[in-house]
Amino acid sequence: MRSRLQRLVVAVAGTKKGYMKKPVIAALLLLALSGASCTHRAPEATVVFVIRHAEKAVGGDDPPLTEAGQRRAQALAQVAEDAHIGAIYTTQFKRNHETAQPLSDKSGVPITEAPVNLSQPADYGQTLAKEILAKHAGQSVVVIGHQNTVPAVVEALAGKSLPALKDLEYSRLFIIVIPRDGSPRLIRAQYGQPDGD
């Protein structure tokens, strides 16, 4: 039987052409997880997948996903299907829920809404990171944020700052591996079709 770490590598590397740079991502994930894996039964690392919602329609206060966004949401479900996701977090917006829904349907994990305070979005990363680590230590978690919340969530979990995401940047996948002991590791990847295709 495969270990959780082996299943996670398979989940992230995927088997479908065009979803990621599979061998590179698998190798990076194995290297990152090697410090969290030993021959004895140590507590497992917490693994958090952080993405921005998929492509959204133009206009309105709460636009839905476009067709490209719906395809990207399906790609997320395929990428994470074998990662044994324990929680899925989104903000209160339709585009985030629609990005999460295929993964929720496939995994049976309900969507947890963690609303972002629009007047204080900078606090969102720290607040969500604390909740994830308190409630889901040792699990795999997916966070579906926004252009202005993804960097804050990654920084709160990994301790590394990111440049701001570009307006049409949707394919970025940040994987934070948080061992029980030691420093978090940040893996930068992509999923779905490359941006602009």
N, C-alpha and C positions, 0 to 999 in steps of 0.2 A: 504494500500500500504506500502511496506517495505521501511525503510529509507535506505540511501546509506550505513550507517554503518552496518545495518543488512544484506544487500546484499553482502557486502564485507566479513562478517563473513562466510556466506554461500559459497561464492566463494572460500575462502581460505580453509575452512573445507572440501569442496567437498562432493561428494556422492559416489564416486567410491572407492572400496576397494584397499588398497595398495598405495594410492597416498600420504598420510600423516598420521600422528598421529592425526586424525581429532578432537576428543573431546578436546585434549590438546591444539591444535592450535586455535581452535574456542574460547576456554576459555581465552587463552592468548590474542588473538586479541580483545575480548570483554573488558578485563581488560585494555588493552592499549588504546582502543578507548573511554573508559568510561570518561576519563578526557576531551576528545574532544567533547563529546556529552552532551547536556543539554536539558532541556525541552523547552527552548526558542530557536529561530532560530539563532544560532551563525554560523559564517562562518565555513564550514567544513574543516576538517584536510586534509592535503596533504598526500597521502599514496604512498610510492615508494617501488616497488618490485625489488630487485636487485639479479640477478643470473649471473652465468658464462654461457657461451655458452654450448650447449650440447656436447656429446662425438664426437670427430673429428677423421677423418682418419689420419693415420700416413704418413708423408712425404709431400713434396711440401711446397711452400711458403704460400699457401692459401687453405688448405685442406677442403673438404666438410664434412658434418656430416656422421657418420657411421649409420647403421640400428638402433643401440641402441640410437644414438643421435636423429634420426628422431622420434623414439618412445617418447623420452623425450620432444622433441619439441611439440608433440601432447599432452603430459601430461601438459605442461605449458598452452596450449590453454584451456584445461579443467579446470585447477586450476583457471585461471583468467577470464573465460568466463562471470561470473556474477559480476565482480568487476567494471564494467563500466569504462574500461581503457580509458584514455583521450590521452595518448601518449605512443609510444614505441620507445625507443632509442637503437641503436646498434652502434658498431664501423663499420669500413669499410670492415671487413672481411666476407668472404662467410659463415663461420660456424655461425657467429652471425646472419646474415640475415636469414639463413636457420632455426635457432632456433626460430626466431621471426615470420617467415612467417605463420605458422598455426594460431597463435594468431591474426595476422593482418587480415588474411582471415576470421576468425570467427567473429572478432569484427568490421571489416570494418575500423579500425584505421591504417593509413599508417605508415610505418616504417620511423623514422627520423634517418638519419645517422649522428653520431657525431664522426668523425674520431679521433683516438688516435694518438698523435705524438710519434712515436716509439723512438725518441731520448730524449723525455721528458715525459714519461708516468706518472710520479708523479704528474704533473699538471692536469691530466685528471679529477680526482675526484672533485677538487674544481671548475673547469670550468663547468663541467656538472651539478653539484649541483646548481650553480648559475643560469644556464639556466632553469633548472627544476622549481626552486622556483620562478623565474621571469615570466615564461610563463605558468606554470601549477599549480599554487597555488589552493588548494581546490579540486584537481583532483587525480585520481589514475594513476600512471605512472609505466611502466615496463622498466628496464634498463638491457640490456644483455651485459655483459662485459667479461673480461678475468681473468685468474688466478692472474695477476698482477694489474688489475684495480678495481676489485670488492672491495677489502679492502679499497682502497682510496675513492671510491664513498660512501661506507657505512660510513666511518669516516667523510667525508665532510658533509653528511646529518644528521648523528646521533650523531656525536661528540664522538664516541667510536671507538677505534682501534680494528682491528681483526687480528688474526694470519694469516699468509699466507695460501692460499688454497693449498692443496696437488695436485700433478700432475694429479691424476685420480679422483679428487673430483668434481663432477658435480651436485649432488643432493641438494646442499645447496640453501636455499631460505632465503634471508634477507628482512624483511618487516620493513620499517621505517615509523612510524606514526608521522607526524609533525603538531601539532596543531597550530592554528594561534597565540595563547598565550601559553607559557609554553615550557617545554623541549621536544625534540623528544624522542620517544620510539623505541627501537630496539627489534624486535622479530626474533628469529632464528628458522628456520623450514627446512623441506625437501620436495621435490616433486618428482614425478616419482619413478622409481625403486631405491632402495638404491644403493649406489656406490659399484661396484664390482659384481653386479648380472647380 
